[in-house]
Amino acid sequence: MHFGEKIRQLREHYGLTQQQLADRVGVLQRSVSAWENNQYPPLDQIIKILASLNCSPPDFFGEPELSSDEAELLDLYKTLSERQKTALRAFLKTIASK
């Protein structure tokens, strides 16, 4: 689902008109119409929009999907001590720079 569709869906879920959402965010109604037609607002407005719709950025945009290899590495990383994590980061920075 596209950005504008999600905004419209959330707005309608809360029973808000475009004008009411615009008033909450502090913009003109035509801005809300533009967003719902997939014109992206500035980041600071995205945060206000989502707050006005009781939606967190991760809930709205979704969590990034990890490959199985990335998920395995993350799970292994989480089992390490802070000292081991520091050593691993230093090692990875060394091999990544070559």
N, C-alpha and C positions, 0 to 999 in steps of 0.2 A: 504494500500500500504506500502511496506517495505522501509526501509531507502535507500537502493541501487536503488530501482526503482524510488524513488522521486528524488534522485541526478541525475540519468540519464535523467529523464523527464525534470528537470529544465535546465540541461546542454544543452540538445537538443533544448529546447524552445528558449534559447539564441543563438543557432547556434554555440556552442562551441564544439571543439573536446576534447577528454580526455586530450590531450597534452596541449591545451590552458587553460583548467581549472587547470591542474597541474602547469602550469607556473604562473597562478594568485595566487595560494595558496602557491607555493614554494615547491612543492613535485615532485616526479617522476610520469610519466604517469601510471606506474604499480600500484601506490597507488590509483589513481582514479579508475582504473579497479577493484581493490580490494574492494573499497567502493561500487561500483556499483554491486558487488557480495556479498553485505551485511556484509563486514568486517568493523566494526566501527572504525573510526579514534579517536585519543585523542580529548578531549573536545576543546582544543585551536584550533585544525584543523577544527573541526565542525564549529566553529564560523567564521573562515576564509573562509571555503567553502560556508557557507550561505551568507556571505558578498559579496563574488565573484559572487554569483548568485542572488544578490539583493533580498534576502529573509530573513525575521526575524525569529528567533527561534520559536516564537508562531505561525507564519504562517506555518512554516515547520512541526512542531511537533503537532500543534493543541492545542487548549485549553482543559484542563481536563474537563470532563463532570461531573457535579454535580448531585446528586440524587435530587429528588423534596424536600426532607427534608432539605438537605444542601443548596439548592437554597433559600428556605424559610427563613432559619436561616441567611443566608448572606444578604438577602433583609431587614430583620428586623434589623440586626446589622448596616446596612448602614443608618438607620433612627435615630440611637442613637447619643447623644451628645458625645464629647470626654470624659467628666466626666463619663457618663454612660458606655462607652466602656471600660474605665479603671476599673470600678467597676465590669463589667461583666467578663473581663479577669481574675481579681483576684478571683472571685467566681469560674470560670471554673477551674482555676489552683488548687483551694482548693479541689473541688470535684473530680477532675481527679487524685489527689494524694492519694485518699482513696481507 
